[in-house]
Amino acid sequence: MNVNDYIAANRGMDGYSWLTPRIYCADGFHLSVQASDSAYCSPRYNEGPWCSVEVGFPSAVPELILSYAEDDDNPLGTVYGYVPVELVDELVALHGGIANTDGARLEMQP
């Protein structure tokens, strides 16, 4: 499953029609990925597919997309605007792929 597929399948699960639940990867890495008319994405529509998305608040420093960080000094507490979906797909793949394909939070085992 790629990022566009995940957003399409899981948008609105948290009760907000435009919000997508965090992506949890197989190795425990997680991040927020949003795309809507109010996110830093392209196109800025509520329906995809999208060329770029907004990434936010990753659980580990996402070296692959650091150049998109809004706050270079706080890579875990910032958003990353207009990140090409291919880069986000690559970042997720580096962490073993999307583990929560249904948008549910996973309880990772130690």
C-alpha positions as CSV (number, residue, x, y, z in Angstrom):
1,M,0.0,0.0,0.0
2,N,1.4,3.4,-0.9
3,V,0.7,6.8,0.8
4,N,-2.1,7.8,-1.6
5,D,-3.8,4.5,-1.1
6,Y,-3.5,4.8,2.7
7,I,-5.0,8.3,2.7
8,A,-7.9,7.3,0.5
9,A,-8.7,4.2,2.6
10,N,-8.3,5.8,6.0
11,R,-9.4,9.4,5.8
12,G,-12.0,10.4,8.3
13,M,-11.5,7.5,10.7
14,D,-10.8,9.9,13.6
15,G,-14.2,11.7,13.1
16,Y,-12.8,14.5,10.9
17,S,-13.5,14.1,7.2
18,W,-10.2,15.5,6.2
19,L,-7.9,13.9,8.8
20,T,-5.9,10.7,8.2
21,P,-4.6,8.6,11.1
22,R,-0.9,8.3,11.7
23,I,1.0,5.8,9.6
24,Y,2.7,3.1,11.7
25,C,5.5,1.2,10.0
26,A,6.7,-2.4,10.6
27,D,9.7,-1.3,12.7
28,G,7.7,1.0,14.9
29,F,8.5,4.3,13.2
30,H,5.4,6.5,12.8
31,L,4.4,9.8,11.3
32,S,1.4,11.9,10.3
33,V,0.7,12.2,6.6
34,Q,-2.0,14.7,5.6
35,A,-3.5,15.9,2.3
36,S,-6.5,18.2,2.0
37,D,-7.4,21.7,1.1
38,S,-5.9,22.9,4.4
39,A,-2.6,20.9,4.3
40,Y,0.8,21.6,2.7
41,C,0.1,19.3,-0.2
42,S,-0.4,19.4,-3.9
43,P,-3.0,19.5,-5.2
44,R,-4.7,21.2,-2.3
45,Y,-7.9,19.3,-2.7
46,N,-9.7,16.8,-0.4
47,E,-9.5,14.1,-3.0
48,G,-6.3,12.6,-4.5
49,P,-4.2,11.4,-5.8
50,W,-1.6,13.8,-4.5
51,C,1.8,14.7,-5.9
52,S,3.0,15.9,-2.5
53,V,1.8,15.7,1.0
54,E,2.3,17.2,4.5
55,V,4.3,15.0,6.9
56,G,4.4,15.8,10.6
57,F,5.8,14.9,13.9
58,P,7.8,11.7,13.0
59,S,8.9,9.4,15.8
60,A,12.5,9.4,14.6
61,V,14.5,11.9,12.5
62,P,13.4,11.3,8.8
63,E,16.8,11.9,7.1
64,L,15.3,11.3,3.7
65,I,13.0,14.4,3.9
66,L,14.9,16.7,6.3
67,S,15.2,19.4,3.6
68,Y,11.4,19.8,3.7
69,A,11.3,20.6,7.5
70,E,9.6,23.8,8.6
71,D,11.8,23.9,11.7
72,D,15.3,22.5,11.0
73,D,16.1,22.7,14.7
74,N,13.2,20.5,15.8
75,P,12.9,17.6,13.3
76,L,10.6,15.5,15.5
77,G,8.3,18.4,16.4
78,T,7.7,20.1,13.1
79,V,5.9,19.6,9.8
80,Y,7.4,18.9,6.4
81,G,5.5,20.6,3.7
82,Y,5.0,19.6,0.1
83,V,7.0,16.4,0.4
84,P,6.7,14.4,-2.9
85,V,4.7,11.2,-2.3
86,E,7.5,9.1,-3.9
87,L,9.8,10.3,-1.1
88,V,7.2,9.5,1.6
89,D,6.7,6.1,0.0
90,E,10.4,5.5,0.1
91,L,10.7,6.7,3.7
92,V,7.9,4.3,4.7
93,A,9.6,1.4,2.8
94,L,12.8,2.1,4.7
95,H,10.9,1.4,7.9
96,G,9.4,-1.9,6.6
97,G,6.3,-0.5,5.0
98,I,2.9,0.4,6.4
99,A,1.9,-2.0,9.2
100,N,-1.5,-0.4,10.0
101,T,-3.2,-0.7,6.7
102,D,-6.6,-0.1,8.3
103,G,-5.5,3.1,10.1
104,A,-5.6,1.5,13.6
105,R,-2.7,2.2,16.0
106,L,-0.5,-0.7,16.5
107,E,0.9,-1.7,19.9
108,M,4.5,-2.6,19.0
109,Q,6.1,-5.4,20.9
110,P,9.6,-4.6,22.5
